[in-house]
Amino acid sequence: MAVLHLNYLSKALGLQTNVSVIIPAKPFTFGEAPKHKGKPEYQVLWLLHGGGGDDQDYVNFSNIVRYADENQIAVVMPSDQNAFYTDGFLPNGGNYFTFVTEELVKMCRSIFPFSKKREDNFIAGLSMGSGGAMKCAVLHPELYGGALIMSGGGMRLHRPNDVWAKEFLQKVVSNEDVSDYPDPEDYKRDVNMALPIYNILKEGKTDLPKFWFTCGGDDFLLSDVKLCLDFYEFMGLPLYYEEVPGYKHEWDFWDLTLKKALKEWLPLRHSAIYPEEEA
């Protein structure tokens, strides 16, 4: 198993950025000859951190390294600089959404033995990263076979300037007409995602990945998460939701969720992918 910390000049961001990558070790038993020929590829979890964090959060505060090795899945953790995984959100103009969904994918696949198949790639995030994961999965469904949304509803609703999004979702859930609902010019559609998700789900798209949502029962975002879930269910988005009593917005909960998701929820092979398996 290898834990790599990369630093390189990103064209999409216009600056040096950090990325942490976990590559699982090839399982072996002493005295046994290799069972496979050729170089293996791995399924990949693209894992997004929360607000105030960076690419090493999961390595420092969860057991993701051990979980990746146990489940034989590679993990890629970029650094977002509180940009909400959004193009042009920060003053420096970095295109963080383009970075995650395009540049980072191409860069990693050129270096590491990652499967390029949709069914072998998954996106996940916690808190602010849950919005990033939702955005990536909805706007680039061709990239991911599943999305894990932890401690967030996939939209930012809890800040004062996000009142529009919350009111919009409430109107949709109440089956009110939103066709003429005023859209303020300063509303960050790409950050809050209410309108883009509504329009995509209204089209009845069937190629979206499967979603898993989780939240602690004592999380301060729980009411916002439930409003988003009501909205998704009203719009017909297939999803699984688990609420765990006794947990807040905390690493103990996210660690528990990652362990369960990799063991039980995500459709993992739990093994490397060898050439003869694809013959």
N, C-alpha and C positions, 0 to 999 in steps of 0.2 A: 504494500500500500504506500502511496506517495501523496503528500500534501504539498502542493506547489503554490508559491506566492509570486505572481507575475506583475511586472510593471512595464507598461509600454505606451508609446505615443498613439493615442486614438485619433483617427481622422474625424470620426463622428462627433467627438467631444472637444477636439481642438486642444487637448492637454494630455499630460501623463496620467494614467489611471491604473488602479490596482485591481487585480482579479485573483481570487483564490480558487484552486482546483483540486479536487480529490480524485485520485485514480486508484481503484481497488486493486488489491494484490490477487494474482492468480492462485486459486486454491491448490494445495498440494498435500500429499501424504508421503512421509519419508519411506523410501524403498519402492515406491510405485513409479512406473514409467508414465510419461505424459499420455493422456487419453486423447488429446486433440492435436491436429496438425494445423499449421498456419497461425497467423496473428489474430488475436481476438479483438472484437469490438465491444463497446459497452453501451448500455442504455444510459441516459443522461437526465439528471434533475437540475434544472436551471433555477437556482434558489436565491430569492431576492430579500435583502435585509429590510428592517424597519427604519423609522425616522431616527436620526441621530447616530445611526450605525455605520458600518462599513463592511468590506468584503470578508473580514475575519470574525465577525460577530458569531456566526454559527459554529466556527471552529473553537472559539474561546468559551462560549456559553452553553453549548449543547454537545451531545454525543454524536453529531452527524458523521464524524470520521469513522467511528466504529460501526454505525448503522450502514454507511456506504459500503464498507468492507464486507459486512455480514450479508448484505443483499446484492453485492456485486454490481453496483451502479455508480457511475461517475457523477460528481457534483460540481457545478460551476457557480461561483458566488461573486458577482460583480460589485463594484462600489458605486453608489448613486449620488452621493453628495447632497441628499435631501432635495433632489430634483423631481420626486414623485414619478420617476421613470417616464418623463415627459420631454418632448423636444421643445427647446427654447424657453423652459420655465425659469431657469436661473439667469442672472444678469450676464454671465459669460456666454450664454447662448448655446451651451452644449446640447446635442441631440441625443438625450439619454434613451428615449424609446427606440430610435433607430439603432443606437449602439447595442442594446440588448437583443433586439429581434433580427438584426442583420449583421453588423460588423462583428460582434462577439461570437455569433454562431459560426460565421465563416472563418474567423481567426482560430477558434478552438478546433474546428473540424480539420483545419489544415495542419495542426500540430498533434492532436491527440486521436486515439483510435475510437472515435465516437460514431455510433450508428446515426445515419441520416434519415432513417425512417420515422415517420410521424408517430407510429405506435411505440417507438422506443424513446421518445422524448417527452418530458413532463416539466411543467412550470409551477413554482410554488413561491409563496411570500407571506410574511407576517406583518400585520399593522399597515404601515405605509406600503410595504412590499406586497400586501394583499391586493391593493389597488393596481400596482404594477403588473402582478400576475394575471389579474382579471383583464386588464387592458391588452396584454400580450395575447392571451388565449382567445379573446373575442375578436380582436382586429387581425390576428395572424393565426387562425385556427388550423391552418395547414402545417404548422410547426409542431403542435403538441397533441399527444394522445390523452392528456388529462391535466387538470389544474387543481392545486391545493391552495385554498384561501383560508389563512389562519388569522383569527382575531381581527377581522375586518369584513365588511360587506362587499369589498371590491370597488367601493366608491367612498370618497371623503365627504362626510356629512356633519362632522361634529364641530367645525370651526364657524365663527360668525359669518364669514363671507361665503359659506356653503349652504346658507338657508334656502337659496333658490332650488338647489338639488333636492333637498329634503322635501320641500313643498311640492316639487314636481312629482317625486315618487309617490307621495301620499295621494295626490290627485289621480295618478294612474291606477293605484291600488283601489281607490274608491270608484273607479270606472267613470271618472269625469273626462270631459273632452279637453285635451291638452293641445289641440291643433293650433289654437290662437294664444296659448299661454306665453306671456312676454318673456323673451330671452334677453336679459341684460347684456350690454356690449362687453362688460368687464368680466362676464362669467367664463371661467376657464373650463370649457367643454372637455378638453383633453385631459385635465386633471380629475375632474369630478366624474366624468364618463356617463352621466345620467342620460343625456340625449343620444350619444352614439350607441349605447347599449339598447336603449329603447327602440331606436330605428332599426338596428340589426335584428333584434328579437321580433319586432313587428313584421319584418320580412319573412319570418318563419324559417330561418336558416336551419338546416339539419346537419351541417358539417361541423358544428361546434364540438369541442372536446367535452368529456364528462367533468363535472365540477364536484369537489368535496369541500364543504365549508365546516370550520370548527371555531368554537368560541368558548371561553371560560364563563361559567355561570355568574361570576362576580366581576366580569370585565366591564369597565366604564363605557365601552363601545357597544355593549350588548343590545341596547334599544335600536341603535343605528343598524347593526347587523340584522336584526329581526325585520326592520323595515325593508332593507334590501332583499332579504329572503322572500318576504311577502310579494315584493315587486317581481322578483325572478319567477316565482311560482305562478303569479298572475299572468306573466308573459310566456309561460310554458317552458322555461329553461330546466332541463333535467339536472337534478343535483341531489347530493346527499348532505345532510347536516347533522352534526353531533355537538351537543352542548354539554360541557363537563362541569358539574357543580363543584364549588370550592376553589376554583382557579380564577385568578385575575389576569391582567395583561402582563404575563411573566414568562420567564424562560423555562420554568418547570413544566408549564403547560405546553409550550412550543416543542420542548424536547419530547414529551409524551406523545404529542401529535405526530411528530416526524417518525418516531419509532413505529407507531401504529400504522401510519400511512404507507411506509415502506414495506412493512411486514404483511399488511392485510388489504389495504385499499387500492393502491395503484397497481395496475396490471403488469407487474414486474416478472421477468424471467428468473430472477435470483441466481443468475449465472451469466458468465460472459457469452458472447455470441461468436461462434466459430464458423469458418467458411463452409465446412461440410454440412452444417445445420441448414444452410440456405440452398444447398444443392438440390 
